[in-house]
Amino acid sequence: MKKIFYLLVLIFMQLSWVSEIKAQNGTWVSQPIPPVGSFTTKKACGDDWVLFSMQYNTNIYFFNTRTSNWDIIDLKPNNYAVALDAKGQAAFAYSDSVIIGFSSTLAQWDIVHFEGTPLNFNRIFSSPVPYGCSNNFVIFLTTEWMYVFDVSIGTWLQYDYHLPPDYDPYTSLIYISDEFVLMQIYR
């Protein structure tokens, strides 16, 4: 049975500032956060994960229902989450220099400093971004490397490849399923 997450953000009506986030797995578990004000927030939910981040905050907060705990990853000064994504047992975040894969199966994450410039390939039925997330895998593409996170081993795998100089980013695409990852490069 798929677990359902609730991400509740408490807003002080007078100040319009968020002071804590909550997630539920039977009981509500609170996590204090710095005041957000009117900054943009990012959220993602998978079967066993809730991820939360804020603009201009170096922390990524994630809740795992298997452990019923909030964990915090600090991206260090001036390194902010660009995107969060989650599906099934996999969750993902990336910043200007690192990618983070989460495995709820193993209740662990792996952080890798990526090389190259992120590519904005088309995803099937989605807008162009350099990543994709399925129940079991995460893919992240740069100009030099294809990174694949496998939830069954909890680590990033790294594959080098070479883009032809005349590749077409608008027709090239990535497809990610629960069993495999496919990258098609067109000229």
Disulfide bonds with the S-S distance in Angstrom:
none
